[in-house]
Amino acid sequence: MKDTPGGVRVPLALSHQTLSGIPVEPVYGPEAVSPDLVHPPGEFPYVRGIHRDMYRGRLWTMRQFSGFATPEETNARYHYLLEQGQTGLSVAFDLPTLMGYDADHPNSLGEVGKCGVSICSLEDMETLFRGIPLGDVSVSMTINSPANVIWAMYLAVAEKQGVPYDKLAGTLQNDILKEFIAQKEYIYPPRPSMRLVTDTIEFATRYVPRYNPVSISGYHIREAGSTAVQELAFTLRDGIEYVDWAVARGLNVDEFAPRLSFFFNAHNDFFEEIAKYRAARKIWAELMRNRYGARDERSWKLRFHTQTAGCSLTWQQPYNNVVRTALQALAAVLGGTQSLHTNSLDEAYALPSEHAVTLALRTQQIIAHESNVASVADPLGGSYYLEALTAEIERRALDYIHRIDQMGGMIPAIERNFPQSEIADASFDYQQRIERDDQIIVGVNRYQSSSGEQIELLQIDRTAEQTQCEKVAALRRRRDRARVDAALNRLSQAAGGDQNTMPFLLDAVRVYATVGEICDTLRGVFGTYQETSVL
């Protein structure tokens, strides 16, 4: 322990390493500087950023993740956020929707509208985007197993608004591999699931050229307890898997690679996070050019969205979360993110309140407009410490990628429980460090306070579930059941063959087949998946 001038006793650091376990030296010198610094921002291999001027020309997209209760309530929140200066929408769906169930399914009981908005049909999607011109606002949708169904509904709403597909912009998460690795919201087995993802990549390439059909996500891998190195390695190896499947489908890599995007976590280790983003760009650029022979420089550029670390938020002393989020957001900006979500201070308790989400958005706006960090591309480039970290994270991530290549790819690795076991071990180690006080979490194992802080919490009205159940029941009564059955039958035949399923999904949603009915049809063809536990 040591004394500060104010008399507060502060524990000395017990270890000097990053959260990924990379040893940290007391000082770094010129020998740590990467030769990649000779390449300015906007030039291969893009360590310093994918654009020459980065944010001088255009700020990152401020995209607050939002969705709760009914489509009507979420629509009102979206209008509020757009009025507050948000520049893109990011849709959170509730657990029944994520698992492919309608609100009135027995498995949905008690979960409708709790962790996101409930969407059962095209009618709900029409309500969700009422008054929001889809040709003018980019829309990100965080959904995976039923991603193709929800995307078909989004496209159908655009049709009703008279917006051509080629005017639509946004991102579909649609990353099923990270579900098997980390988040566990899967429905079908890995291989048919990958077939459905490839269908969306092909359809987007042909008909929706400005929309990103996959957001290859490390965020949930990190939230499950991985290190920064594991997050980077498993995410990029997932990206390789999607490229392999799309190429096998017959697509030229330069046809679709420019529309692949990534989604990373921003955790507490400030410099490690910045180095992670810089290493990610270099690895992906070299993979795309050297492994796949991509010739379009847009295929080489790794574009990514960032969300601050939900797993770092604490219910103890919740206002500390504002500080954590600000530092994490700053790391994402200094690391060159293309869009950003800042978590709200109350998310360790519940979905964010209007007050909390506004403060989270203001955090981004203060960084953008008051800190002046957006004036220079890669302002920390050349830092001896940062350059050493970037190189070491790259080395360790490539080692993981090589090991998975030797297993035959990410699906065989998942079937062997390799990434799952690595993450479980890392999560256990991190928790042990906290319990030993090797890792200090302010307000949790240091500087605790006995007084509880009262904050406003968002309460999800219990009537949301009843409302959604009544709406989907009424929809079933008034639609043309024969047209629904015919569309679902055609979808089943297409899924059982080798046709792209997207046109058949569009036909099904246009006649108001529900999420549950469509997913049940695909369950009948593909079956469901049950993981073997690694614990």
C-alpha positions as CSV (number, residue, x, y, z in Angstrom):
1,M,0.0,0.0,0.0
2,K,1.0,3.6,-0.4
3,D,-0.4,6.9,0.8
4,T,-1.7,9.6,-1.5
5,P,-1.4,13.3,-0.6
6,G,-5.1,13.2,0.4
7,G,-4.5,10.4,2.9
8,V,-6.3,7.7,0.8
9,R,-4.7,4.3,1.0
10,V,-4.2,2.9,-2.5
11,P,-3.1,-0.7,-3.2
12,L,-0.1,-1.1,-5.4
13,A,-0.6,-3.1,-8.7
14,L,0.0,-6.8,-8.0
15,S,0.9,-7.6,-11.6
16,H,1.9,-5.8,-14.7
17,Q,0.1,-7.3,-17.6
18,T,-2.8,-6.6,-19.9
19,L,-6.2,-8.2,-19.5
20,S,-5.1,-10.8,-22.1
21,G,-2.0,-11.6,-20.0
22,I,0.5,-9.9,-22.2
23,P,3.4,-8.8,-19.9
24,V,3.9,-5.0,-19.7
25,E,7.4,-3.6,-19.4
26,P,8.0,-0.4,-17.3
27,V,9.1,1.5,-20.4
28,Y,9.3,1.1,-24.2
29,G,11.7,2.5,-26.7
30,P,12.1,3.0,-30.4
31,E,12.8,-0.6,-31.1
32,A,9.1,-1.3,-30.5
33,V,7.9,0.9,-33.3
34,S,6.3,-1.0,-36.1
35,P,7.6,-0.7,-39.7
36,D,3.9,-0.4,-40.7
37,L,4.1,3.2,-39.6
38,V,5.7,4.0,-43.0
39,H,2.2,3.5,-44.3
40,P,-0.1,6.4,-43.5
41,P,-3.8,6.0,-42.6
42,G,-5.8,4.9,-45.6
43,E,-3.0,2.7,-47.1
44,F,-2.5,-1.0,-46.9
45,P,-2.3,-2.7,-44.4
46,Y,-4.5,-0.1,-42.7
47,V,-3.0,-0.4,-39.2
48,R,-3.5,3.3,-38.9
49,G,-7.0,3.5,-40.2
50,I,-9.0,2.7,-43.4
51,H,-9.4,6.4,-44.4
52,R,-6.6,9.0,-44.9
53,D,-8.3,11.7,-42.9
54,M,-10.5,9.4,-40.7
55,Y,-12.9,11.6,-38.8
56,R,-11.9,14.9,-40.2
57,G,-14.2,14.3,-43.2
58,R,-17.0,12.3,-41.4
59,L,-17.5,11.3,-37.8
60,W,-18.3,7.7,-36.8
61,T,-22.0,6.7,-36.9
62,M,-23.5,7.1,-33.4
63,R,-25.7,4.1,-33.2
64,Q,-27.4,3.4,-29.9
65,F,-28.7,-0.1,-29.5
66,S,-32.3,0.1,-28.6
67,G,-35.5,-2.0,-28.4
68,F,-38.0,-3.0,-25.7
69,A,-41.6,-4.1,-25.2
70,T,-43.8,-3.6,-28.2
71,P,-43.0,-2.2,-31.7
72,E,-45.1,0.9,-30.8
73,E,-43.0,1.7,-27.8
74,T,-39.7,1.1,-29.6
75,N,-40.8,3.2,-32.5
76,A,-41.4,6.1,-30.1
77,R,-37.8,5.6,-28.7
78,Y,-36.3,5.6,-32.2
79,H,-38.0,8.9,-33.0
80,Y,-36.7,10.3,-29.7
81,L,-33.1,9.2,-30.4
82,L,-33.1,10.6,-33.9
83,E,-34.3,13.9,-32.5
84,Q,-31.4,13.8,-30.0
85,G,-28.8,13.6,-32.8
86,Q,-28.4,9.8,-33.2
87,T,-27.3,9.1,-36.8
88,G,-28.3,5.4,-37.2
89,L,-30.7,2.9,-35.7
90,S,-29.7,-0.3,-34.0
91,V,-32.5,-2.8,-33.3
92,A,-32.5,-5.0,-30.2
93,F,-34.9,-8.0,-30.3
94,D,-36.4,-9.9,-27.4
95,L,-35.4,-13.4,-26.6
96,P,-38.4,-15.1,-28.2
97,T,-37.7,-13.4,-31.5
98,L,-34.0,-14.2,-31.2
99,M,-35.0,-17.9,-30.8
100,G,-37.5,-18.0,-33.5
101,Y,-40.7,-18.1,-31.4
102,D,-43.9,-16.0,-31.6
103,A,-45.0,-14.1,-28.5
104,D,-47.8,-16.6,-27.8
105,H,-45.5,-19.7,-27.9
106,P,-45.2,-21.4,-24.5
107,N,-41.5,-20.9,-24.5
108,S,-42.0,-17.1,-24.8
109,L,-43.8,-16.8,-21.5
110,G,-42.3,-14.1,-19.3
111,E,-39.7,-13.0,-21.9
112,V,-41.8,-11.0,-24.4
113,G,-40.3,-7.5,-24.8
114,K,-37.8,-7.9,-21.9
115,C,-34.4,-7.7,-23.6
116,G,-35.6,-6.1,-26.8
117,V,-38.6,-5.5,-29.0
118,S,-41.0,-8.3,-29.8
119,I,-41.4,-8.9,-33.5
120,C,-43.8,-11.6,-34.7
121,S,-44.7,-10.6,-38.2
122,L,-44.4,-8.1,-41.0
123,E,-47.1,-6.1,-39.3
124,D,-44.9,-5.6,-36.3
125,M,-42.0,-4.6,-38.5
126,E,-44.2,-2.0,-40.3
127,T,-45.1,-0.5,-36.9
128,L,-41.4,-0.5,-35.8
129,F,-40.4,1.7,-38.7
130,R,-43.5,3.8,-38.9
131,G,-42.5,7.4,-39.9
132,I,-38.9,6.4,-40.4
133,P,-37.8,6.6,-44.1
134,L,-35.6,3.6,-44.6
135,G,-33.9,5.1,-47.6
136,D,-32.5,7.9,-45.4
137,V,-31.6,6.0,-42.1
138,S,-29.1,3.2,-41.9
139,V,-30.5,0.3,-39.8
140,S,-28.5,-2.3,-37.9
141,M,-30.3,-5.4,-36.6
142,T,-28.9,-7.6,-33.9
143,I,-30.3,-11.0,-34.7
144,N,-28.7,-14.3,-35.8
145,S,-30.6,-17.6,-36.2
146,P,-33.7,-15.9,-37.6
147,A,-31.7,-13.1,-39.2
148,N,-32.9,-14.1,-42.7
149,V,-36.5,-13.9,-41.6
150,I,-36.2,-10.5,-39.9
151,W,-34.2,-9.2,-42.9
152,A,-36.9,-10.3,-45.3
153,M,-39.4,-8.4,-43.1
154,Y,-37.2,-5.3,-43.3
155,L,-37.0,-5.6,-47.0
156,A,-40.7,-6.0,-47.3
157,V,-41.3,-2.8,-45.3
158,A,-38.9,-1.0,-47.7
159,E,-41.0,-2.3,-50.5
160,K,-44.2,-0.9,-48.9
161,Q,-42.4,2.5,-48.4
162,G,-41.4,2.5,-52.1
163,V,-37.7,2.4,-51.3
164,P,-35.6,0.4,-53.8
165,Y,-33.3,-2.2,-52.4
166,D,-30.2,-0.4,-53.7
167,K,-31.0,2.6,-51.5
168,L,-31.0,0.6,-48.3
169,A,-28.0,0.8,-45.9
170,G,-27.3,-0.9,-42.6
171,T,-26.0,-4.1,-41.2
172,L,-27.5,-7.5,-40.4
173,Q,-25.6,-9.2,-37.6
174,N,-26.4,-12.6,-38.9
175,D,-23.2,-14.1,-37.3
176,I,-24.2,-17.7,-36.4
177,L,-20.7,-18.9,-35.7
178,K,-20.3,-16.7,-32.6
179,E,-23.7,-18.1,-31.4
180,F,-22.2,-21.6,-31.3
181,I,-19.0,-20.2,-29.7
182,A,-20.4,-17.8,-27.1
183,Q,-23.9,-16.5,-27.0
184,K,-25.8,-19.8,-27.6
185,E,-28.8,-18.3,-29.4
186,Y,-28.8,-20.9,-32.2
187,I,-31.7,-22.9,-33.6
188,Y,-30.4,-25.2,-36.4
189,P,-27.2,-27.2,-36.6
190,P,-24.0,-25.4,-37.7
191,R,-23.9,-26.5,-41.3
192,P,-27.5,-25.7,-42.4
193,S,-27.1,-22.5,-40.4
194,M,-24.1,-21.5,-42.5
195,R,-26.1,-22.3,-45.6
196,L,-28.7,-19.7,-44.5
197,V,-26.0,-17.1,-43.8
198,T,-24.5,-17.7,-47.2
199,D,-28.0,-17.3,-48.8
200,T,-28.2,-13.8,-47.3
201,I,-24.6,-12.9,-48.5
202,E,-25.5,-14.0,-52.0
203,F,-28.8,-12.2,-52.1
204,A,-27.3,-9.0,-50.7
205,T,-24.5,-9.1,-53.3
206,R,-27.0,-9.4,-56.1
207,Y,-29.8,-7.1,-55.0
208,V,-29.0,-5.0,-51.8
209,P,-25.5,-3.8,-52.6
210,R,-25.3,-1.1,-49.9
211,Y,-26.4,-3.4,-47.0
212,N,-23.9,-5.4,-44.9
213,P,-25.3,-8.9,-44.8
214,V,-23.0,-10.1,-41.9
215,S,-21.6,-8.3,-38.9
216,I,-18.9,-10.7,-37.8
217,S,-19.0,-10.3,-34.1
218,G,-16.3,-10.5,-31.4
219,Y,-18.5,-8.5,-29.0
220,H,-20.3,-11.5,-27.6
221,I,-17.2,-13.6,-27.5
222,R,-15.7,-11.0,-25.2
223,E,-18.8,-10.7,-23.2
224,A,-18.6,-14.5,-22.6
225,G,-15.3,-14.0,-20.9
226,S,-12.6,-14.2,-23.6
227,T,-9.4,-12.2,-23.7
228,A,-8.9,-9.4,-26.2
229,V,-6.6,-11.8,-28.2
230,Q,-9.2,-14.5,-28.2
231,E,-11.9,-12.1,-29.3
232,L,-9.8,-10.9,-32.2
233,A,-8.6,-14.4,-33.3
234,F,-12.0,-16.1,-33.1
235,T,-13.8,-13.2,-34.8
236,L,-11.3,-13.0,-37.7
237,R,-11.4,-16.8,-38.1
238,D,-15.2,-16.7,-38.2
239,G,-14.8,-14.1,-41.0
240,I,-12.5,-16.5,-42.9
241,E,-15.2,-19.2,-42.6
242,Y,-17.9,-16.9,-44.1
243,V,-15.6,-16.0,-47.0
244,D,-14.8,-19.7,-47.6
245,W,-18.6,-20.5,-47.8
246,A,-19.4,-17.6,-50.1
247,V,-16.5,-18.4,-52.4
248,A,-17.7,-22.0,-52.5
249,R,-21.1,-20.8,-53.5
250,G,-19.5,-19.3,-56.6
251,L,-19.2,-15.7,-55.6
252,N,-16.0,-13.8,-56.4
253,V,-14.4,-12.5,-53.3
254,D,-14.4,-8.9,-54.5
255,E,-18.2,-9.1,-55.1
256,F,-19.1,-9.5,-51.5
257,A,-16.0,-8.8,-49.2
258,P,-16.5,-5.0,-49.3
259,R,-19.8,-5.4,-47.6
260,L,-18.6,-7.6,-44.7
261,S,-18.3,-5.8,-41.5
262,F,-17.1,-6.5,-38.0
263,F,-18.3,-5.8,-34.4
264,F,-15.8,-5.5,-31.5
265,N,-16.0,-4.9,-27.8
266,A,-14.3,-2.0,-26.1
267,H,-13.2,-3.2,-22.7
268,N,-11.3,-1.5,-19.8
269,D,-7.7,-2.1,-20.8
270,F,-7.4,1.2,-22.7
271,F,-4.2,0.6,-24.8
272,E,-4.8,-3.1,-25.4
273,E,-8.2,-2.3,-26.9
274,I,-6.7,0.3,-29.3
275,A,-3.9,-2.1,-30.3
276,K,-6.6,-4.8,-30.9
277,Y,-8.4,-2.7,-33.5
278,R,-5.1,-1.8,-35.2
279,A,-4.0,-5.4,-35.3
280,A,-7.4,-6.5,-36.7
281,R,-7.1,-4.2,-39.7
282,K,-3.6,-5.5,-40.5
283,I,-4.5,-9.2,-40.2
284,W,-7.7,-8.9,-42.3
285,A,-6.0,-6.8,-45.0
286,E,-3.2,-9.3,-45.4
287,L,-5.6,-12.3,-45.3
288,M,-7.9,-10.9,-48.0
289,R,-5.0,-10.0,-50.3
290,N,-2.7,-12.9,-49.8
291,R,-5.1,-15.8,-48.9
292,Y,-8.0,-14.9,-51.2
293,G,-6.3,-12.9,-53.9
294,A,-8.8,-10.0,-53.4
295,R,-7.9,-7.1,-55.8
296,D,-10.4,-4.5,-54.8
297,E,-8.9,-2.4,-51.9
298,R,-12.4,-2.2,-50.4
299,S,-12.1,-5.9,-49.8
300,W,-8.9,-5.4,-47.8
301,K,-10.4,-2.8,-45.5
302,L,-11.8,-4.1,-42.2
303,R,-14.7,-1.9,-41.2
304,F,-16.1,-2.3,-37.7
305,H,-18.7,-1.2,-35.2
306,T,-17.8,-1.0,-31.5
307,Q,-19.9,-1.3,-28.4
308,T,-18.6,-0.6,-24.9
309,A,-18.3,-3.6,-22.6
310,G,-21.5,-4.5,-21.0
311,C,-19.7,-7.2,-19.0
312,S,-17.6,-4.4,-17.3
313,L,-20.6,-2.6,-15.9
314,T,-21.4,-3.1,-12.2
315,W,-24.6,-2.7,-10.3
316,Q,-22.5,-1.5,-7.4
317,Q,-22.0,2.3,-7.6
318,P,-23.7,2.5,-11.1
319,Y,-22.4,6.0,-11.8
320,N,-18.9,4.6,-12.1
321,N,-20.3,3.0,-15.3
322,V,-20.4,6.5,-16.9
323,V,-16.6,6.8,-16.5
324,R,-15.9,3.2,-17.7
325,T,-18.1,3.8,-20.8
326,A,-16.4,7.1,-21.6
327,L,-12.9,5.6,-21.5
328,Q,-14.0,2.6,-23.5
329,A,-15.7,4.8,-26.1
330,L,-12.5,6.9,-26.4
331,A,-10.5,3.8,-27.0
332,A,-12.8,2.8,-29.8
333,V,-12.5,6.2,-31.4
334,L,-8.7,6.3,-31.1
335,G,-8.7,2.8,-32.5
336,G,-10.6,4.0,-35.6
337,T,-14.1,2.6,-35.3
338,Q,-16.7,3.3,-38.0
339,S,-19.7,3.3,-35.6
340,L,-20.2,3.2,-31.9
341,H,-22.7,2.3,-29.2
342,T,-22.1,3.5,-25.7
343,N,-23.7,1.5,-22.9
344,S,-25.9,3.2,-20.4
345,L,-25.1,3.4,-16.7
346,D,-28.1,1.3,-15.7
347,E,-27.6,-1.7,-17.9
348,A,-26.3,-3.8,-15.0
349,Y,-29.9,-3.6,-13.7
350,A,-32.2,-3.3,-16.7
351,L,-32.6,-2.1,-20.2
352,P,-31.6,1.6,-20.4
353,S,-34.0,4.4,-19.3
354,E,-34.5,7.4,-21.5
355,H,-32.3,9.5,-19.2
356,A,-29.5,7.0,-19.2
357,V,-29.5,6.4,-22.9
358,T,-29.4,10.1,-23.5
359,L,-26.4,10.5,-21.3
360,A,-24.7,7.6,-23.1
361,L,-25.3,9.3,-26.4
362,R,-24.0,12.7,-25.0
363,T,-20.8,10.8,-24.1
364,Q,-20.2,10.1,-27.7
365,Q,-21.1,13.7,-28.7
366,I,-18.7,15.2,-26.2
367,I,-15.8,13.0,-27.4
368,A,-16.7,14.0,-31.0
369,H,-17.1,17.7,-30.5
370,E,-15.2,18.7,-27.4
371,S,-12.2,16.5,-27.0
372,N,-10.6,17.3,-30.4
373,V,-9.4,13.7,-30.8
374,A,-11.3,13.4,-34.1
375,S,-9.0,15.9,-35.7
376,V,-6.1,13.6,-36.3
377,A,-6.0,10.1,-37.9
378,D,-4.3,7.5,-35.6
379,P,-3.2,10.1,-33.0
380,L,-1.5,7.5,-30.9
381,G,0.4,5.9,-33.8
382,G,4.1,5.8,-33.0
383,S,3.6,5.3,-29.3
384,Y,6.3,2.8,-28.4
385,Y,4.0,0.9,-26.0
386,L,1.0,0.9,-28.4
387,E,3.2,-0.4,-31.3
388,A,4.6,-3.2,-29.2
389,L,1.1,-4.2,-28.1
390,T,-0.2,-4.1,-31.7
391,A,2.5,-6.5,-32.8
392,E,2.2,-8.9,-29.9
393,I,-1.6,-9.1,-30.2
394,E,-1.2,-9.7,-34.0
395,R,1.3,-12.5,-33.3
396,R,-0.9,-14.2,-30.7
397,A,-4.1,-13.9,-32.8
398,L,-2.4,-15.4,-35.8
399,D,-1.3,-18.3,-33.7
400,Y,-4.9,-19.1,-32.8
401,I,-6.0,-18.7,-36.5
402,H,-3.3,-21.2,-37.6
403,R,-4.4,-23.7,-34.9
404,I,-8.0,-23.5,-36.1
405,D,-6.9,-23.9,-39.8
406,Q,-5.1,-27.1,-38.8
407,M,-8.4,-28.4,-37.3
408,G,-10.1,-27.9,-40.7
409,G,-11.8,-24.6,-40.0
410,M,-14.1,-23.0,-37.5
411,I,-17.0,-25.5,-37.7
412,P,-14.8,-28.5,-36.9
413,A,-13.2,-26.4,-34.1
414,I,-16.7,-25.6,-32.7
415,E,-17.7,-29.3,-32.9
416,R,-14.5,-30.1,-30.9
417,N,-15.4,-27.3,-28.4
418,F,-12.1,-25.6,-28.9
419,P,-13.1,-21.9,-28.8
420,Q,-15.7,-22.6,-26.2
421,S,-13.1,-24.2,-23.9
422,E,-10.6,-21.4,-24.4
423,I,-13.1,-18.8,-23.5
424,A,-14.3,-20.8,-20.4
425,D,-10.7,-21.0,-19.2
426,A,-10.1,-17.3,-19.7
427,S,-13.3,-16.3,-18.0
428,F,-12.5,-18.5,-15.0
429,D,-9.0,-17.1,-14.8
430,Y,-10.3,-13.5,-14.9
431,Q,-12.8,-14.2,-12.1
432,Q,-10.1,-15.8,-10.0
433,R,-8.0,-12.6,-10.4
434,I,-10.9,-10.5,-9.1
435,E,-11.4,-12.8,-6.1
436,R,-7.7,-12.7,-5.3
437,D,-7.8,-8.9,-5.6
438,D,-5.2,-9.2,-8.4
439,Q,-7.7,-7.4,-10.6
440,I,-9.2,-4.3,-9.0
441,I,-12.8,-3.4,-9.9
442,V,-13.7,-0.1,-8.3
443,G,-16.8,-0.4,-6.1
444,V,-16.7,-4.2,-6.2
445,N,-13.5,-5.5,-4.5
446,R,-12.1,-2.0,-3.7
447,Y,-13.6,1.2,-2.6
448,Q,-16.9,-0.3,-1.7
449,S,-19.7,1.8,-0.4
450,S,-22.4,0.7,2.0
451,S,-24.9,3.2,0.8
452,G,-27.0,2.1,-2.2
453,E,-27.4,4.6,-5.0
454,Q,-30.9,5.1,-6.3
455,I,-31.2,5.4,-10.1
456,E,-34.2,5.5,-12.4
457,L,-34.9,2.2,-14.1
458,L,-36.9,1.3,-17.2
459,Q,-39.8,-0.9,-16.3
460,I,-41.2,-3.1,-19.0
461,D,-45.0,-3.0,-18.8
462,R,-46.4,-6.5,-18.1
463,T,-49.2,-5.8,-20.6
464,A,-46.6,-5.8,-23.5
465,E,-46.8,-9.6,-23.6
466,Q,-50.6,-9.7,-23.6
467,T,-50.6,-7.0,-26.3
468,Q,-48.3,-8.9,-28.6
469,C,-50.1,-12.2,-28.0
470,E,-53.4,-10.6,-28.9
471,K,-52.0,-8.9,-32.0
472,V,-50.5,-12.1,-33.4
473,A,-53.7,-14.0,-32.8
474,A,-55.8,-11.3,-34.5
475,L,-53.3,-11.4,-37.5
476,R,-53.7,-15.1,-37.9
477,R,-57.5,-14.8,-38.0
478,R,-57.7,-12.1,-40.7
479,R,-54.9,-13.1,-43.1
480,D,-55.3,-15.6,-46.0
481,R,-54.3,-18.9,-44.5
482,A,-54.2,-20.7,-47.8
483,R,-51.6,-18.2,-49.1
484,V,-49.5,-18.6,-45.9
485,D,-49.5,-22.4,-46.1
486,A,-48.6,-22.3,-49.8
487,A,-45.7,-19.9,-49.1
488,L,-44.4,-22.0,-46.2
489,N,-44.6,-25.2,-48.3
490,R,-42.5,-23.6,-51.1
491,L,-40.0,-22.4,-48.5
492,S,-39.7,-26.0,-47.1
493,Q,-39.1,-27.4,-50.6
494,A,-36.4,-24.7,-51.3
495,A,-34.7,-25.3,-47.9
496,G,-34.7,-29.1,-48.6
497,G,-33.0,-28.4,-52.0
498,D,-30.1,-26.1,-52.9
499,Q,-32.0,-22.9,-53.9
500,N,-31.4,-19.6,-52.2
501,T,-34.0,-19.3,-49.5
502,M,-34.3,-15.5,-49.5
503,P,-36.9,-15.2,-52.3
504,F,-39.1,-17.8,-50.6
505,L,-38.7,-16.0,-47.2
506,L,-39.8,-12.8,-48.8
507,D,-42.9,-14.5,-50.3
508,A,-43.7,-15.9,-46.8
509,V,-43.4,-12.6,-44.9
510,R,-45.3,-10.7,-47.5
511,V,-48.4,-12.8,-46.8
512,Y,-47.8,-12.3,-43.1
513,A,-46.4,-15.7,-42.1
514,T,-45.0,-15.2,-38.6
515,V,-41.5,-15.6,-37.3
516,G,-42.4,-18.7,-35.4
517,E,-44.2,-20.3,-38.4
518,I,-41.2,-19.7,-40.7
519,C,-38.7,-20.9,-38.2
520,D,-40.8,-24.0,-37.5
521,T,-40.8,-24.7,-41.2
522,L,-37.0,-24.6,-41.3
523,R,-36.8,-26.6,-38.1
524,G,-38.8,-29.3,-39.9
525,V,-36.1,-29.4,-42.6
526,F,-32.9,-28.8,-40.7
527,G,-33.7,-30.0,-37.2
528,T,-32.3,-28.3,-34.1
529,Y,-28.9,-28.2,-32.4
530,Q,-27.9,-29.3,-28.9
531,E,-24.4,-28.4,-27.7
532,T,-22.3,-30.8,-25.7
533,S,-21.2,-28.9,-22.6
534,V,-17.4,-28.3,-22.2
535,L,-17.8,-27.9,-18.4
